[in-house]
């Protein structure tokens, strides 16, 4: 009897250590911003599913950034088409100057993918992309749970001058599964207790996309995908992994609270930040279009510190400065408006 009781306690302790529940609170919030490095083509092991995993992408080599910026949808130039949206994302990646606005509606148990507008100029869409019905993510998700994105078709509406054309493409049902918990190793460090979501085509046993997060979808750590090149028939792989942007702590705010910094504003061509402590930092400036404007590796001193900015053509809107304490792992972010 005692042996069975001890065995039960051991099993319960393992389950509690690995228990994570994904809710709609994990979804991106206005003000979230982060960047992923595109890994150059290489040979990576296909991630394994299950608990207590170790997914190692440490041999990846960066070839360029993808920047993700989430905003209040009302700041988007085509918000009037999506009055029910609760969060939106700029689709700009790296140094791409194209304009793209993506809208979502988040409720307690569902995320609706409302659509995308690709713009010629702000407020003037030339391509609209919609799904029928709205793509849906369902919460809560426990380890082992799945849901289907039951998309029937993809609508692409092209508007050029007075001409308009609509193309309808049949879509395949995809299945998202909470398939793993473990540690993710990238060239920028080891991230413990991450969850893995896999995406596969309904009816196919093997997933083709593996996404890794820690406590929030804005804390995306890596994304691995594979498939067959339609031209050559060769097996191909792709990897993105998080850059040095500090993680957003949605569940534990102690790191941010213990990081005594005060943003004093922009003075001439520098950002003035007051610190109570001396520390080594990595700082990143991101603009409202989701572009990474500038980075600094800087030693902060107690008192006022200045981040000198390169000359660039600023535009009206908000900017976010991220400050990551390399000595303690704490972080802070500040928004300001030009």
JOKARA-V533497 format. One line per field, one symbol per residue. burial: # if it has 24 or more other ideal C-beta (glycine too) atoms within 12 Angstrom, else .. A space follows every 50 residues. Layout:
# JOKARA-V533497
burial->???
This chain:
# JOKARA-V533497
burial->.................#.#.###.##############....#..#.#. #.#####..#.#..#########.#####..#..##########....## ######...##########.....#######..######.#.##.####. #..###................#################.#.######## ......####################..........############## .....#..#.#.#.......###.#...#.################.#.# ....###.#.......#########...########..
